[in-house]
Amino acid sequence: MEGNGSHVNLIPINPTAGNFQRPSQKSVLEFERILRRSGVNCTVRVEKGSEISAACGQLRTDIVI
């Protein structure tokens, strides 16, 4: 399969005030495996900033409206 030059960054959701739940590491790696098997170039991103509530998805209000 020939790719189109794109790259997908997989960023598991971080805890926030919303109703979303973080997937298990096993689920994330399985999703990565499925994408790669389908010819999609992807990377599971390294988490940074969650200990200070500054990770991806956390830099928003803690109030659910």
PyMOL Python script that loads the backbone (N, CA, C, O; Angstrom):
from pymol import cmd

cmd.read_pdbstr("""\
ATOM      1  N   MET A   1       0.847  -1.176   0.000  1.00  0.00           N
ATOM      2  CA  MET A   1       0.000   0.000   0.000  1.00  0.00           C
ATOM      3  C   MET A   1       0.891   1.239   0.000  1.00  0.00           C
ATOM      4  O   MET A   1       1.825   1.340   0.796  1.00  0.00           O
ATOM      5  N   GLU A   2       0.601   2.164  -0.884  1.00  0.00           N
ATOM      6  CA  GLU A   2       1.380   3.391  -0.968  1.00  0.00           C
ATOM      7  C   GLU A   2       0.727   4.473  -0.137  1.00  0.00           C
ATOM      8  O   GLU A   2      -0.470   4.725  -0.277  1.00  0.00           O
ATOM      9  N   GLY A   3       1.505   5.123   0.736  1.00  0.00           N
ATOM     10  CA  GLY A   3       0.974   6.165   1.610  1.00  0.00           C
ATOM     11  C   GLY A   3       0.818   7.495   0.892  1.00  0.00           C
ATOM     12  O   GLY A   3       1.200   7.647  -0.268  1.00  0.00           O
ATOM     13  N   ASN A   4       0.252   8.445   1.604  1.00  0.00           N
ATOM     14  CA  ASN A   4       0.040   9.773   1.033  1.00  0.00           C
ATOM     15  C   ASN A   4       0.939  10.826   1.681  1.00  0.00           C
ATOM     16  O   ASN A   4       0.748  12.022   1.459  1.00  0.00           O
ATOM     17  N   GLY A   5       1.925  10.390   2.486  1.00  0.00           N
ATOM     18  CA  GLY A   5       2.848  11.321   3.116  1.00  0.00           C
ATOM     19  C   GLY A   5       2.361  11.901   4.431  1.00  0.00           C
ATOM     20  O   GLY A   5       3.031  12.748   5.022  1.00  0.00           O
ATOM     21  N   SER A   6       1.211  11.460   4.891  1.00  0.00           N
ATOM     22  CA  SER A   6       0.691  11.995   6.152  1.00  0.00           C
ATOM     23  C   SER A   6       1.268  11.224   7.340  1.00  0.00           C
ATOM     24  O   SER A   6       1.815  10.132   7.191  1.00  0.00           O
ATOM     25  N   HIS A   7       1.131  11.818   8.505  1.00  0.00           N
ATOM     26  CA  HIS A   7       1.581  11.200   9.753  1.00  0.00           C
ATOM     27  C   HIS A   7       0.550  11.509  10.827  1.00  0.00           C
ATOM     28  O   HIS A   7       0.145  12.661  10.985  1.00  0.00           O
ATOM     29  N   VAL A   8       0.125  10.494  11.562  1.00  0.00           N
ATOM     30  CA  VAL A   8      -0.880  10.659  12.611  1.00  0.00           C
ATOM     31  C   VAL A   8      -0.197  10.586  13.967  1.00  0.00           C
ATOM     32  O   VAL A   8       0.499   9.617  14.272  1.00  0.00           O
ATOM     33  N   ASN A   9      -0.402  11.624  14.783  1.00  0.00           N
ATOM     34  CA  ASN A   9       0.070  11.612  16.165  1.00  0.00           C
ATOM     35  C   ASN A   9      -1.063  11.127  17.047  1.00  0.00           C
ATOM     36  O   ASN A   9      -2.139  11.726  17.063  1.00  0.00           O
ATOM     37  N   LEU A  10      -0.833  10.057  17.776  1.00  0.00           N
ATOM     38  CA  LEU A  10      -1.832   9.529  18.703  1.00  0.00           C
ATOM     39  C   LEU A  10      -1.548  10.119  20.078  1.00  0.00           C
ATOM     40  O   LEU A  10      -0.485   9.897  20.657  1.00  0.00           O
ATOM     41  N   ILE A  11      -2.520  10.879  20.592  1.00  0.00           N
ATOM     42  CA  ILE A  11      -2.362  11.549  21.879  1.00  0.00           C
ATOM     43  C   ILE A  11      -3.522  11.125  22.774  1.00  0.00           C
ATOM     44  O   ILE A  11      -4.628  11.648  22.637  1.00  0.00           O
ATOM     45  N   PRO A  12      -3.286  10.182  23.693  1.00  0.00           N
ATOM     46  CA  PRO A  12      -4.362   9.762  24.594  1.00  0.00           C
ATOM     47  C   PRO A  12      -4.871  10.952  25.407  1.00  0.00           C
ATOM     48  O   PRO A  12      -4.081  11.766  25.885  1.00  0.00           O
ATOM     49  N   ILE A  13      -6.174  11.047  25.559  1.00  0.00           N
ATOM     50  CA  ILE A  13      -6.773  12.164  26.283  1.00  0.00           C
ATOM     51  C   ILE A  13      -6.308  12.166  27.730  1.00  0.00           C
ATOM     52  O   ILE A  13      -6.145  11.111  28.344  1.00  0.00           O
ATOM     53  N   ASN A  14      -6.100  13.340  28.258  1.00  0.00           N
ATOM     54  CA  ASN A  14      -5.683  13.496  29.647  1.00  0.00           C
ATOM     55  C   ASN A  14      -6.890  13.815  30.514  1.00  0.00           C
ATOM     56  O   ASN A  14      -7.897  14.310  30.010  1.00  0.00           O
ATOM     57  N   PRO A  15      -6.804  13.540  31.811  1.00  0.00           N
ATOM     58  CA  PRO A  15      -7.924  13.820  32.711  1.00  0.00           C
ATOM     59  C   PRO A  15      -8.298  15.300  32.698  1.00  0.00           C
ATOM     60  O   PRO A  15      -7.434  16.167  32.831  1.00  0.00           O
ATOM     61  N   THR A  16      -9.579  15.577  32.540  1.00  0.00           N
ATOM     62  CA  THR A  16     -10.099  16.941  32.569  1.00  0.00           C
ATOM     63  C   THR A  16     -11.424  16.929  33.305  1.00  0.00           C
ATOM     64  O   THR A  16     -11.837  15.897  33.835  1.00  0.00           O
ATOM     65  N   ALA A  17     -12.088  18.068  33.337  1.00  0.00           N
ATOM     66  CA  ALA A  17     -13.382  18.159  33.995  1.00  0.00           C
ATOM     67  C   ALA A  17     -14.498  17.573  33.137  1.00  0.00           C
ATOM     68  O   ALA A  17     -15.632  17.464  33.603  1.00  0.00           O
ATOM     69  N   GLY A  18     -14.204  17.195  31.901  1.00  0.00           N
ATOM     70  CA  GLY A  18     -15.222  16.662  31.001  1.00  0.00           C
ATOM     71  C   GLY A  18     -15.578  15.217  31.305  1.00  0.00           C
ATOM     72  O   GLY A  18     -15.130  14.649  32.301  1.00  0.00           O
ATOM     73  N   ASN A  19     -16.384  14.635  30.439  1.00  0.00           N
ATOM     74  CA  ASN A  19     -16.878  13.269  30.628  1.00  0.00           C
ATOM     75  C   ASN A  19     -16.061  12.215  29.889  1.00  0.00           C
ATOM     76  O   ASN A  19     -16.427  11.040  29.896  1.00  0.00           O
ATOM     77  N   PHE A  20     -14.965  12.609  29.253  1.00  0.00           N
ATOM     78  CA  PHE A  20     -14.144  11.655  28.522  1.00  0.00           C
ATOM     79  C   PHE A  20     -13.252  10.876  29.477  1.00  0.00           C
ATOM     80  O   PHE A  20     -12.826  11.388  30.512  1.00  0.00           O
ATOM     81  N   GLN A  21     -12.975   9.618  29.109  1.00  0.00           N
ATOM     82  CA  GLN A  21     -12.080   8.798  29.919  1.00  0.00           C
ATOM     83  C   GLN A  21     -10.879   8.391  29.083  1.00  0.00           C
ATOM     84  O   GLN A  21     -11.000   8.133  27.885  1.00  0.00           O
ATOM     85  N   ARG A  22      -9.736   8.337  29.716  1.00  0.00           N
ATOM     86  CA  ARG A  22      -8.498   7.967  29.046  1.00  0.00           C
ATOM     87  C   ARG A  22      -8.526   6.483  28.690  1.00  0.00           C
ATOM     88  O   ARG A  22      -8.923   5.659  29.514  1.00  0.00           O
ATOM     89  N   PRO A  23      -8.107   6.130  27.470  1.00  0.00           N
ATOM     90  CA  PRO A  23      -8.040   4.712  27.096  1.00  0.00           C
ATOM     91  C   PRO A  23      -6.874   4.034  27.805  1.00  0.00           C
ATOM     92  O   PRO A  23      -5.922   4.693  28.222  1.00  0.00           O
ATOM     93  N   SER A  24      -6.955   2.735  27.934  1.00  0.00           N
ATOM     94  CA  SER A  24      -5.849   1.985  28.535  1.00  0.00           C
ATOM     95  C   SER A  24      -4.660   1.989  27.574  1.00  0.00           C
ATOM     96  O   SER A  24      -4.829   2.165  26.368  1.00  0.00           O
ATOM     97  N   GLN A  25      -3.474   1.798  28.112  1.00  0.00           N
ATOM     98  CA  GLN A  25      -2.262   1.720  27.293  1.00  0.00           C
ATOM     99  C   GLN A  25      -2.401   0.594  26.275  1.00  0.00           C
ATOM    100  O   GLN A  25      -1.962   0.729  25.133  1.00  0.00           O
ATOM    101  N   LYS A  26      -3.009  -0.514  26.685  1.00  0.00           N
ATOM    102  CA  LYS A  26      -3.224  -1.648  25.792  1.00  0.00           C
ATOM    103  C   LYS A  26      -4.086  -1.238  24.599  1.00  0.00           C
ATOM    104  O   LYS A  26      -3.784  -1.610  23.464  1.00  0.00           O
ATOM    105  N   SER A  27      -5.145  -0.483  24.839  1.00  0.00           N
ATOM    106  CA  SER A  27      -6.025  -0.022  23.756  1.00  0.00           C
ATOM    107  C   SER A  27      -5.292   0.915  22.805  1.00  0.00           C
ATOM    108  O   SER A  27      -5.455   0.824  21.589  1.00  0.00           O
ATOM    109  N   VAL A  28      -4.492   1.809  23.355  1.00  0.00           N
ATOM    110  CA  VAL A  28      -3.740   2.759  22.532  1.00  0.00           C
ATOM    111  C   VAL A  28      -2.776   1.996  21.626  1.00  0.00           C
ATOM    112  O   VAL A  28      -2.695   2.281  20.431  1.00  0.00           O
ATOM    113  N   LEU A  29      -2.055   1.042  22.178  1.00  0.00           N
ATOM    114  CA  LEU A  29      -1.086   0.281  21.383  1.00  0.00           C
ATOM    115  C   LEU A  29      -1.774  -0.596  20.347  1.00  0.00           C
ATOM    116  O   LEU A  29      -1.236  -0.792  19.257  1.00  0.00           O
ATOM    117  N   GLU A  30      -2.934  -1.119  20.659  1.00  0.00           N
ATOM    118  CA  GLU A  30      -3.704  -1.915  19.691  1.00  0.00           C
ATOM    119  C   GLU A  30      -4.167  -1.029  18.533  1.00  0.00           C
ATOM    120  O   GLU A  30      -4.114  -1.443  17.375  1.00  0.00           O
ATOM    121  N   PHE A  31      -4.618   0.183  18.842  1.00  0.00           N
ATOM    122  CA  PHE A  31      -5.041   1.117  17.807  1.00  0.00           C
ATOM    123  C   PHE A  31      -3.856   1.489  16.908  1.00  0.00           C
ATOM    124  O   PHE A  31      -3.990   1.558  15.686  1.00  0.00           O
ATOM    125  N   GLU A  32      -2.695   1.726  17.532  1.00  0.00           N
ATOM    126  CA  GLU A  32      -1.485   2.016  16.767  1.00  0.00           C
ATOM    127  C   GLU A  32      -1.158   0.844  15.841  1.00  0.00           C
ATOM    128  O   GLU A  32      -0.815   1.048  14.676  1.00  0.00           O
ATOM    129  N   ARG A  33      -1.262  -0.367  16.350  1.00  0.00           N
ATOM    130  CA  ARG A  33      -0.960  -1.566  15.551  1.00  0.00           C
ATOM    131  C   ARG A  33      -1.904  -1.669  14.353  1.00  0.00           C
ATOM    132  O   ARG A  33      -1.471  -1.980  13.243  1.00  0.00           O
ATOM    133  N   ILE A  34      -3.186  -1.409  14.575  1.00  0.00           N
ATOM    134  CA  ILE A  34      -4.174  -1.466  13.489  1.00  0.00           C
ATOM    135  C   ILE A  34      -3.854  -0.427  12.416  1.00  0.00           C
ATOM    136  O   ILE A  34      -3.903  -0.720  11.222  1.00  0.00           O
ATOM    137  N   LEU A  35      -3.527   0.787  12.855  1.00  0.00           N
ATOM    138  CA  LEU A  35      -3.197   1.838  11.895  1.00  0.00           C
ATOM    139  C   LEU A  35      -1.964   1.467  11.075  1.00  0.00           C
ATOM    140  O   LEU A  35      -1.959   1.596   9.851  1.00  0.00           O
ATOM    141  N   ARG A  36      -0.921   1.005  11.760  1.00  0.00           N
ATOM    142  CA  ARG A  36       0.319   0.647  11.061  1.00  0.00           C
ATOM    143  C   ARG A  36       0.096  -0.498  10.081  1.00  0.00           C
ATOM    144  O   ARG A  36       0.620  -0.487   8.967  1.00  0.00           O
ATOM    145  N   ARG A  37      -0.688  -1.484  10.508  1.00  0.00           N
ATOM    146  CA  ARG A  37      -0.996  -2.622   9.641  1.00  0.00           C
ATOM    147  C   ARG A  37      -1.748  -2.164   8.390  1.00  0.00           C
ATOM    148  O   ARG A  37      -1.659  -2.795   7.337  1.00  0.00           O
ATOM    149  N   SER A  38      -2.483  -1.070   8.518  1.00  0.00           N
ATOM    150  CA  SER A  38      -3.243  -0.512   7.387  1.00  0.00           C
ATOM    151  C   SER A  38      -2.406   0.456   6.556  1.00  0.00           C
ATOM    152  O   SER A  38      -2.909   1.051   5.603  1.00  0.00           O
ATOM    153  N   GLY A  39      -1.138   0.617   6.911  1.00  0.00           N
ATOM    154  CA  GLY A  39      -0.253   1.474   6.141  1.00  0.00           C
ATOM    155  C   GLY A  39      -0.229   2.922   6.578  1.00  0.00           C
ATOM    156  O   GLY A  39       0.275   3.779   5.852  1.00  0.00           O
ATOM    157  N   VAL A  40      -0.769   3.213   7.763  1.00  0.00           N
ATOM    158  CA  VAL A  40      -0.791   4.584   8.272  1.00  0.00           C
ATOM    159  C   VAL A  40       0.443   4.816   9.132  1.00  0.00           C
ATOM    160  O   VAL A  40       0.683   4.079  10.088  1.00  0.00           O
ATOM    161  N   ASN A  41       1.221   5.828   8.801  1.00  0.00           N
ATOM    162  CA  ASN A  41       2.391   6.202   9.573  1.00  0.00           C
ATOM    163  C   ASN A  41       1.915   6.934  10.830  1.00  0.00           C
ATOM    164  O   ASN A  41       1.228   7.950  10.723  1.00  0.00           O
ATOM    165  N   CYS A  42       2.269   6.438  12.010  1.00  0.00           N
ATOM    166  CA  CYS A  42       1.765   7.054  13.247  1.00  0.00           C
ATOM    167  C   CYS A  42       2.759   6.917  14.385  1.00  0.00           C
ATOM    168  O   CYS A  42       3.668   6.088  14.354  1.00  0.00           O
ATOM    169  N   THR A  43       2.554   7.767  15.403  1.00  0.00           N
ATOM    170  CA  THR A  43       3.389   7.784  16.600  1.00  0.00           C
ATOM    171  C   THR A  43       2.497   8.016  17.809  1.00  0.00           C
ATOM    172  O   THR A  43       1.628   8.887  17.790  1.00  0.00           O
ATOM    173  N   VAL A  44       2.718   7.229  18.865  1.00  0.00           N
ATOM    174  CA  VAL A  44       2.058   7.502  20.143  1.00  0.00           C
ATOM    175  C   VAL A  44       2.918   8.535  20.847  1.00  0.00           C
ATOM    176  O   VAL A  44       4.091   8.288  21.126  1.00  0.00           O
ATOM    177  N   ARG A  45       2.336   9.697  21.135  1.00  0.00           N
ATOM    178  CA  ARG A  45       3.092  10.804  21.718  1.00  0.00           C
ATOM    179  C   ARG A  45       3.426  10.541  23.184  1.00  0.00           C
ATOM    180  O   ARG A  45       2.651   9.919  23.911  1.00  0.00           O
ATOM    181  N   VAL A  46       4.579  11.021  23.596  1.00  0.00           N
ATOM    182  CA  VAL A  46       5.017  10.932  24.986  1.00  0.00           C
ATOM    183  C   VAL A  46       4.246  11.982  25.791  1.00  0.00           C
ATOM    184  O   VAL A  46       4.111  13.127  25.360  1.00  0.00           O
ATOM    185  N   GLU A  47       3.751  11.588  26.945  1.00  0.00           N
ATOM    186  CA  GLU A  47       2.991  12.509  27.793  1.00  0.00           C
ATOM    187  C   GLU A  47       3.923  13.456  28.525  1.00  0.00           C
ATOM    188  O   GLU A  47       4.957  13.053  29.059  1.00  0.00           O
ATOM    189  N   LYS A  48       3.536  14.717  28.538  1.00  0.00           N
ATOM    190  CA  LYS A  48       4.281  15.724  29.289  1.00  0.00           C
ATOM    191  C   LYS A  48       3.297  16.709  29.874  1.00  0.00           C
ATOM    192  O   LYS A  48       2.324  17.078  29.216  1.00  0.00           O
ATOM    193  N   GLY A  49       3.528  17.138  31.090  1.00  0.00           N
ATOM    194  CA  GLY A  49       2.743  18.203  31.693  1.00  0.00           C
ATOM    195  C   GLY A  49       1.542  17.783  32.509  1.00  0.00           C
ATOM    196  O   GLY A  49       0.913  18.635  33.136  1.00  0.00           O
ATOM    197  N   SER A  50       1.189  16.491  32.531  1.00  0.00           N
ATOM    198  CA  SER A  50      -0.019  16.086  33.257  1.00  0.00           C
ATOM    199  C   SER A  50       0.104  16.300  34.764  1.00  0.00           C
ATOM    200  O   SER A  50      -0.899  16.513  35.445  1.00  0.00           O
ATOM    201  N   GLU A  51       1.332  16.245  35.285  1.00  0.00           N
ATOM    202  CA  GLU A  51       1.515  16.423  36.732  1.00  0.00           C
ATOM    203  C   GLU A  51       1.215  17.851  37.184  1.00  0.00           C
ATOM    204  O   GLU A  51       1.004  18.095  38.372  1.00  0.00           O
ATOM    205  N   ILE A  52       1.196  18.795  36.238  1.00  0.00           N
ATOM    206  CA  ILE A  52       0.861  20.182  36.597  1.00  0.00           C
ATOM    207  C   ILE A  52      -0.396  20.657  35.865  1.00  0.00           C
ATOM    208  O   ILE A  52      -0.628  21.856  35.715  1.00  0.00           O
ATOM    209  N   SER A  53      -1.204  19.690  35.413  1.00  0.00           N
ATOM    210  CA  SER A  53      -2.454  19.970  34.680  1.00  0.00           C
ATOM    211  C   SER A  53      -2.224  20.851  33.455  1.00  0.00           C
ATOM    212  O   SER A  53      -3.044  21.715  33.143  1.00  0.00           O
ATOM    213  N   ALA A  54      -1.112  20.631  32.766  1.00  0.00           N
ATOM    214  CA  ALA A  54      -0.795  21.415  31.579  1.00  0.00           C
ATOM    215  C   ALA A  54      -0.613  20.533  30.346  1.00  0.00           C
ATOM    216  O   ALA A  54      -0.066  20.981  29.338  1.00  0.00           O
ATOM    217  N   ALA A  55      -1.067  19.288  30.420  1.00  0.00           N
ATOM    218  CA  ALA A  55      -0.943  18.383  29.282  1.00  0.00           C
ATOM    219  C   ALA A  55      -2.022  18.685  28.257  1.00  0.00           C
ATOM    220  O   ALA A  55      -2.950  19.453  28.513  1.00  0.00           O
ATOM    221  N   CYS A  56      -1.882  18.067  27.092  1.00  0.00           N
ATOM    222  CA  CYS A  56      -2.849  18.281  26.018  1.00  0.00           C
ATOM    223  C   CYS A  56      -4.278  18.024  26.516  1.00  0.00           C
ATOM    224  O   CYS A  56      -4.574  16.953  27.046  1.00  0.00           O
ATOM    225  N   GLY A  57      -5.142  18.999  26.345  1.00  0.00           N
ATOM    226  CA  GLY A  57      -6.517  18.882  26.786  1.00  0.00           C
ATOM    227  C   GLY A  57      -6.765  19.407  28.188  1.00  0.00           C
ATOM    228  O   GLY A  57      -7.919  19.558  28.588  1.00  0.00           O
ATOM    229  N   GLN A  58      -5.718  19.688  28.941  1.00  0.00           N
ATOM    230  CA  GLN A  58      -5.883  20.140  30.310  1.00  0.00           C
ATOM    231  C   GLN A  58      -5.823  21.655  30.456  1.00  0.00           C
ATOM    232  O   GLN A  58      -6.181  22.196  31.502  1.00  0.00           O
ATOM    233  N   LEU A  59      -5.372  22.339  29.407  1.00  0.00           N
ATOM    234  CA  LEU A  59      -5.248  23.785  29.495  1.00  0.00           C
ATOM    235  C   LEU A  59      -6.576  24.467  29.123  1.00  0.00           C
ATOM    236  O   LEU A  59      -6.632  25.330  28.246  1.00  0.00           O
ATOM    237  N   ARG A  60      -7.592  24.066  29.791  1.00  0.00           N
ATOM    238  CA  ARG A  60      -8.911  24.665  29.617  1.00  0.00           C
ATOM    239  C   ARG A  60      -9.559  24.719  30.985  1.00  0.00           C
ATOM    240  O   ARG A  60      -8.964  24.276  31.967  1.00  0.00           O
ATOM    241  N   THR A  61     -10.736  25.240  31.066  1.00  0.00           N
ATOM    242  CA  THR A  61     -11.394  25.401  32.355  1.00  0.00           C
ATOM    243  C   THR A  61     -11.648  24.072  33.052  1.00  0.00           C
ATOM    244  O   THR A  61     -11.857  23.052  32.396  1.00  0.00           O
ATOM    245  N   ASP A  62     -11.629  24.085  34.358  1.00  0.00           N
ATOM    246  CA  ASP A  62     -11.981  22.904  35.142  1.00  0.00           C
ATOM    247  C   ASP A  62     -13.462  22.895  35.479  1.00  0.00           C
ATOM    248  O   ASP A  62     -13.929  22.027  36.216  1.00  0.00           O
ATOM    249  N   ILE A  63     -14.196  23.850  34.948  1.00  0.00           N
ATOM    250  CA  ILE A  63     -15.621  23.954  35.237  1.00  0.00           C
ATOM    251  C   ILE A  63     -16.421  23.421  34.073  1.00  0.00           C
ATOM    252  O   ILE A  63     -16.247  23.879  32.944  1.00  0.00           O
ATOM    253  N   VAL A  64     -17.296  22.461  34.322  1.00  0.00           N
ATOM    254  CA  VAL A  64     -18.158  21.914  33.288  1.00  0.00           C
ATOM    255  C   VAL A  64     -19.438  22.718  33.278  1.00  0.00           C
ATOM    256  O   VAL A  64     -20.111  22.849  34.301  1.00  0.00           O
ATOM    257  N   ILE A  65     -19.773  23.257  32.114  1.00  0.00           N
ATOM    258  CA  ILE A  65     -20.977  24.084  31.987  1.00  0.00           C
ATOM    259  C   ILE A  65     -22.112  23.254  31.435  1.00  0.00           C
ATOM    260  O   ILE A  65     -23.218  23.764  31.252  1.00  0.00           O
TER     261      ILE A  65
END
""", "prot")
cmd.dss("prot")
cmd.show_as("cartoon", "prot")
cmd.util.cbc("prot")
cmd.orient("prot")
